[in-house]
Amino acid sequence: DDGESSTYNTWCKGSIAEAEMAQLHYSYLNHSYSQYVTDQWKAEGSYARMSKYMGYRFELASASLPNKATAGTQMNVQLNIKNVGYAPLYNERHAYIVFKNNTNTYSIQLSSDPRTWAPNSAVTPINENIALPDNMVAGTYDMYLHLPDASANIANNPKYAVRFANQGQREPEKCYYKLNKQITITAACTVPTT
């Protein structure tokens, strides 16, 4: 028995392969990889888990957001993002908090870099103060998290936005992840000119 066939036979055990994929941050496995090995993984149920956790897989673990704020001021956003995938996000991408109602939409970029949201079920805390626009129209808004593609050519195409693993929370039109929170925005205070 040579070392190569021993390694090959060890990899046939899905639990060993899964642990190695998590340790080495796998984001891809060629579909034409050894049919014998993938059949073994399928037979023991590992293949479905590997497919599910290959690459990054973001979940919103929790969020703490205010009920009201004033346009033109700072607002605190606290999110806990869990990446249950094997790998981090490798390509540049920005995260945005989106405020949307029937007539207005405002998108504010977070400082947190999604490429730093660690894999293997690590939870990344995000605690930021974001600046609300001075001209934000008063009203009640639904709040969303949005990770569009970084390329301006496809940033508005929801097919290229990150889809969070949490169920039932997506707005399909833009692929916004609904934070299940409404916020009431009051108009910015203006100082009268004399």
ZAMARGU-4260 file (C-alpha; in steps of 0.2 Angstrom, whole numbers, plus 5000, padded with zeros to 4 digits):
<rodrens>
0) 5000/5000/5000 | 5008/5016/4994 | 5005/5033/5002 | 4995/5040/4987 | 4982/5026/4988
5) 4981/5027/5007 | 4977/5046/5005 | 4965/5042/4992 | 4956/5029/5002 | 4956/5041/5017
10) 4948/5055/5007 | 4934/5043/5002 | 4927/5045/5020 | 4917/5061/5019 | 4919/5066/5037
15) 4938/5067/5034 | 4936/5076/5018 | 4924/5088/5026 | 4936/5092/5040 | 4950/5095/5028
20) 4939/5106/5016 | 4935/5117/5031 | 4953/5118/5037 | 4960/5122/5020 | 4945/5134/5016
25) 4939/5125/5000 | 4928/5136/4989 | 4928/5124/4974 | 4928/5106/4969 | 4928/5101/4951
30) 4913/5091/4947 | 4923/5079/4937 | 4934/5074/4952 | 4935/5056/4955 | 4917/5048/4952
35) 4922/5034/4964 | 4926/5046/4979 | 4911/5057/4975 | 4899/5042/4975 | 4906/5037/4992
40) 4902/5054/4999 | 4885/5054/4992 | 4881/5037/4999 | 4886/5043/5017 | 4877/5060/5015
45) 4893/5070/5015 | 4892/5077/4998 | 4876/5087/5001 | 4884/5095/5016 | 4900/5099/5006
50) 4890/5107/4992 | 4880/5117/5005 | 4896/5124/5014 | 4908/5125/5000 | 4915/5143/4999
55) 4907/5157/5010 | 4889/5155/5017 | 4883/5171/5027 | 4870/5171/5039 | 4863/5185/5050
60) 4865/5179/5068 | 4858/5195/5076 | 4855/5213/5074 | 4853/5228/5085 | 4845/5243/5076
65) 4837/5259/5082 | 4818/5262/5080 | 4820/5280/5076 | 4834/5292/5070 | 4836/5310/5062
70) 4842/5313/5045 | 4859/5321/5045 | 4864/5312/5061 | 4874/5297/5065 | 4865/5280/5068
75) 4872/5265/5077 | 4871/5248/5068 | 4876/5232/5077 | 4876/5216/5067 | 4883/5199/5070
80) 4887/5190/5054 | 4890/5171/5054 | 4900/5163/5040 | 4895/5144/5041 | 4905/5141/5024
85) 4922/5133/5023 | 4930/5149/5015 | 4930/5168/5016 | 4923/5179/5003 | 4938/5181/4991
90) 4933/5195/4979 | 4930/5213/4984 | 4913/5217/4989 | 4905/5231/5000 | 4890/5229/5012
95) 4877/5242/5013 | 4862/5246/5025 | 4847/5250/5014 | 4833/5261/5020 | 4818/5258/5008
100) 4799/5263/5008 | 4786/5265/4994 | 4794/5281/4987 | 4812/5282/4993 | 4828/5271/4994
105) 4844/5276/5003 | 4860/5265/5003 | 4874/5268/5015 | 4890/5258/5014 | 4897/5250/5030
110) 4916/5251/5034 | 4916/5232/5037 | 4925/5222/5023 | 4915/5206/5020 | 4931/5197/5015
115) 4936/5198/5033 | 4920/5189/5039 | 4929/5173/5045 | 4923/5155/5039 | 4919/5139/5049
120) 4904/5146/5059 | 4914/5161/5066 | 4903/5176/5070 | 4910/5193/5065 | 4903/5207/5075
125) 4900/5224/5066 | 4897/5239/5077 | 4897/5255/5067 | 4890/5272/5067 | 4883/5277/5049
130) 4879/5294/5043 | 4861/5297/5037 | 4860/5309/5023 | 4855/5327/5027 | 4842/5326/5013
135) 4834/5309/5019 | 4815/5311/5017 | 4806/5309/5034 | 4795/5293/5035 | 4795/5275/5040
140) 4808/5264/5031 | 4811/5245/5031 | 4829/5241/5033 | 4840/5229/5023 | 4857/5222/5021
145) 4864/5222/5004 | 4880/5215/4996 | 4880/5219/4978 | 4894/5215/4966 | 4908/5227/4967
150) 4908/5230/4948 | 4898/5245/4942 | 4893/5235/4927 | 4883/5222/4937 | 4881/5230/4954
155) 4862/5233/4950 | 4859/5215/4944 | 4852/5205/4959 | 4859/5189/4951 | 4876/5194/4957
160) 4872/5200/4974 | 4876/5189/4989 | 4861/5179/4995 | 4861/5176/5014 | 4857/5159/5020
165) 4843/5164/5032 | 4827/5158/5025 | 4812/5169/5019 | 4821/5186/5021 | 4825/5191/5004
170) 4818/5205/4993 | 4820/5196/4976 | 4819/5212/4966 | 4836/5218/4972 | 4842/5204/4983
175) 4841/5214/4998 | 4841/5204/5015 | 4827/5210/5026 | 4833/5215/5043 | 4815/5214/5050
180) 4816/5231/5057 | 4807/5247/5053 | 4814/5264/5057 | 4806/5281/5058 | 4816/5295/5051
185) 4813/5313/5056 | 4819/5327/5045 | 4835/5335/5048 | 4835/5351/5059 | 4838/5366/5049
190) 4844/5383/5056 | 4834/5397/5048 | 4844/5410/5039 | 4842/5428/5042
</rodrens>
